[in-house]
Amino acid sequence: MRIRILWPAGQATATLDPTPTAEALWDALPITSSASLWGEEVYFGTPVSVPREAGARQVVEPGTVAFWTDGDSLALPYGPTPISHGDECRLASPCNVLGVLDGDAQVLRTVRAGDSVRVERA
């Protein structure tokens, strides 16, 4: 499964693994939301609500596509957050890992708080 994430200053694609959360997100596409920033992480709400999966992780690699079950949001880290230790990408709480962005995650630096973000099937 591949998705496209679009915002006013750019776009990215991502490849999703066949997890229950990824499939729930896929079924809900397309979605449009408003971007929020938390350190070097972009996140935005979705209409999807799922439980935390067994493999949920709090520390992930830049470019990980994660689902924050506490906020029904996609979380896209590209660097440290306010609770990171050093340069790690530490999410607010353990998140379901859905996949990874294709290419350089630093493209997310162009997302601004309040930007309209659209996620669609690629």
BELNOR-V388468 format. One record per residue. PSI is psi in degrees with one decimal (none if undefined). Layout:
psi->[PSI;PSI]
This chain:
psi->[130.7;139.4;157.9;133.7;121.5;141.6;168.1;-36.4;1.7;-170.2;162.7;157.3;158.5;150.4;124.8;142.5;157.1;70.9;161.9;-39.4;-42.6;-40.4;-37.7;-41.2;-47.2;-44.3;-24.6;-10.8;148.4;155.0;151.6;136.7;-178.2;128.8;142.4;155.3;142.7;96.5;-130.6;54.6;133.9;133.9;155.3;148.4;154.0;165.5;5.7;136.3;116.4;160.0;162.0;133.5;162.0;-34.6;16.5;141.8;150.0;-35.7;121.6;172.3;152.8;139.5;-0.1;137.9;112.6;155.9;117.4;100.7;-27.5;-23.5;10.5;44.9;151.1;137.7;125.7;89.7;142.3;2.9;-164.1;148.7;173.6;-19.3;8.9;152.5;112.2;-136.7;5.8;158.7;102.0;116.8;164.8;-34.1;170.3;135.3;152.9;128.4;122.6;-30.7;-150.6;146.8;145.2;125.2;-163.5;120.7;-15.5;-13.7;-24.4;-14.9;-20.6;-5.6;133.8;147.9;132.4;-10.2;144.8;128.0;131.8;135.2;128.4;166.2;137.9;none]
